[in-house]
Structure formats: C-alpha cells, structure tokens
Amino acid sequence: MEIALLFVALFGLIIIGVPVAIALAGSSALYVLVSGSVPSIIVSHRMINGVDSFPLLAVPFFILAGNLMNTAGITERIFKFALSIVGWMRGGLGHVNVGASVIFAGMSGAAVADAGGLGAIEIKAMKDAKYDPEFAVGITAASSTIGPIIPPSLPMVIYGVVASASIGQLFAAGFIPGLVMALALMVMVAMMARRRGYPRDQKFRFTMLYKTFGRAFLSLLTPVIIVGGILTGAFTPTEAAVAACAWAMFLGLIVYRTLNWRRFVRVSYDTIETTAVVLLVVGAASIFAWILTSNRVPETVASLLLTMSERPWVILLLVNLILIVVGCFMETVAAITIMVPVLLPVATTIGVDPVHFGVIMVLNLMLGLLTPPVGMVLYVLARIAKIPFERAVVGTAPFLVPLVLVLLLITYVPAITLWLPTLIYR
C-alpha cells in the first residue's frame, strides 16, 4: 500500500509540474511519514550518501568543460571543420550536424550541452541555407543524443556510480555504438535530403579542409586528451574532467583569447547552478531507490518479468520498453538512479553484462529526451529555432527510426558494445 502511495505521489507531483528532484524527495518523505517504520533521519542520511562518491566529482568538471568550450568559441571551430569534411554531400549541413556532434561528444558528454552549444550554430546555418526548420531541429536533436554515448559521458558516470561498474569500461563500451548511431543518422539524412531536394552546401576543397583543420587542431586535441587519457589509464574519469577544464581554459584565455575573466565567472555560475540541480536529483533519487530496494521491489520486478517469459530476448525487449517510457517522463539522472537497482538484477539474471546494460539504459533514456512530455532537448532547440514545440516533435520523429534500430542492434548484438572494453581491459 505504501509503495503504491509512493508512486502515485511521485507521478502526481511530476504531472502538476513540480521539479523532478522535489517530486522524488517529497514522495519519499511522504512514504516515511505514512509507513511509520522508517526513521525520519534516513531521508537526510540517504541524500548525503547518494552524493558522497568520488567519481561524481567528474560531473561538475565535465559540465564546466562543456560550458567553457561553448563560451570560448571552440564549438564554432568544430562546426566549420566538420563542414569542410562532409559539406559537399547532399544535405551537407545535416551531415555536418552529425559529424560535429560526434566530435563534441568527446568533449562534453551531455546532450543538452550539445544541443545548446552546437545547436545554436547549426540551426542558424541550416535556416540561412533554406532548410526546413523542422528538419534542422530534428537532426540537431537526434545527433545531440550521441554526446552521452561516446565518451566522456555524464549519464555513464552516474550509472557507474549507482551500479558499481567500471566507468572506464563504460566509456570504452560507448565508443562504437556512438559511431553506429552517427552512421545511421547520416543514412537517414541522405535519404531525406534526396527526397526533399536539399543542396550540396559546398564543394570539397583540400585547401578549406587544411585551413579549418589548422584552426580547430588544438580544439580537436580535447577528446584525445580526455578519452585517450582514460583508456590508457593515465587519468581517472574525474582527473580527465579536470584536465578537460584546464585545456579549455588554456585555449580560451591564452590561445584563442575568446574567454575573459568576466565570461569565466558567468560560466562558473552556470556550472554551479547545473551541478546543484544534478546532485539534488541524485540525492533525492537515492532516497527513492533505497525505499524500493528495502521493500524488495527489484526482486518483485525481476520475478514478474521472468514469469512473463523465459526467453532473454523477450525480457530485454520488455526492459527497453520500460526504459523508453520512463525516459519520456523522467529526467535522465533520476531515471538512472532509480531504475538501475530495479532492472540491473533482471539483466544480470539473464546473463547481460552490467557494462552492456549501461549502454542500453543510457541510449533508451536518450530517446526519452526526444519525446514529449519531458523532451528537454526539444524544448531547448524549439526555443533556438523559434518554432512551436509541436513542430519540433514532428521534425524529430523521422530520426527516431534509425535510433530505435540502433538500439535494437546494440541490445541483441553485445559484441558491438563489449568488444572495445574487452580489448582494452582484458
């Protein structure tokens, strides 16, 4: 009865527009009051324990690194470099959108940072080139989901902390799936560009490629420093995040001189605000997850799913459906913190590697960023493109098809995910 009240209170608060962190903490506090069997001190205790983790230190530094890169103009250099590589293809700016997101993914690891930083540049360029605003928003939104898959990745850090999985292995596991996502989106762009008669935005010229590569070279070293440092063991993920911040500051303050101390202070305030929100969600979700675990909800869910079918592929399909629905209604960090204790035991019972399951979970939740009613990325991009939210949803819908196909491929072909971490960490 109390568990039913917990979920009713949670979704009731979310539906009326209460922030997710407050909804999680409020519903958990209500459970504590009603049950009478849990000391009230457990609320603050679990919140503190939820954020008392060294790997979580990577979160504010990766957020700061992404904000510094956006403010210092690094994203614009990446965009122009990507344009010189694939701008000659039909629907070139759509392909540029995907390529730039792949590069930026190796720097920030957050979909909203990708959408807010690169998105503003990409959508303006596509609208100026007479692309449909819906198409521009759709491909920008879809490509931004690559950010949390290709390392570094904030959702992977959260998953690693909650699941006690190796964050280095999770980063390695996301690399190939991220490239597969990019390829699938570029195929979709090519098909839509041919059908709609979109132009080739520029001719391929080695001189332009050389020029843009030279201007972007130091920026392109950022993912090399971060990913290379983690995969070779030179950095922990947290140390890599600090190195990324230091490198971004070096580029912005000394090399490009596009970042001054006034801008740095503003970026720092933005980072503090975002970090506070993320950690509040993690802390509140930790209480909620503890209540579920103490009431043996994970065991109940595992038992229910296993009684529905004994076939692993059916159970994985059901898990995917659950995660997509959760992603539609709940912010990514909260969803990971709550759903990992519930669904990871199910996955391990049917023989799914925790690292493989981490990639599956994050990709599912990224699809939730592209769907209403939450759809945070869509709200950001609709505001940038100055179109109604409903038109942004319509423009994004075609790109969900290749992303869902990639999700199924990654789910049922674990070698795509596990080959690289096995090679590196064996």
Secondary structure, DSSP 8 states (H G I E B T S, - for coil): -HHHHHHHHHHHHHHTT--HHHHHHHHHHHHHHHH-SS-THHHHHHHHHHH--GGGGHHHHHHHHHHHHHHTTHHHHHHHHHHHHHTTSBTHHHHHHHHHHHHHHTT---HHHHHHHHHHHHHHHHHHTT--HHHHHHHHHHHHTTTTTSSS-HHHHHHHHHHT--HHHHHHHHHHHHHHHHHHHHHHHHHHHHHHT--B-S---HHHHHHHHHHHHHHHHHHHHHHHHHHTTSS-HHHHHHHHHHHHHHIIIIIS----HHHHHHHHHHHHHHHHHHHHHHHHHHHHHHHHHHTTHHHHHHHHHHHH-S-HHHHHHHHHHHHHHHHHHS-HHHHHHHHHHHHHHHHHHTT--HHHHHHHHHHHHHHHTTSTTT-HHHHHHHHHHT--HHHHHHHHHHHHHHHHHHHHHHHH-THHHHHHHHHHH-
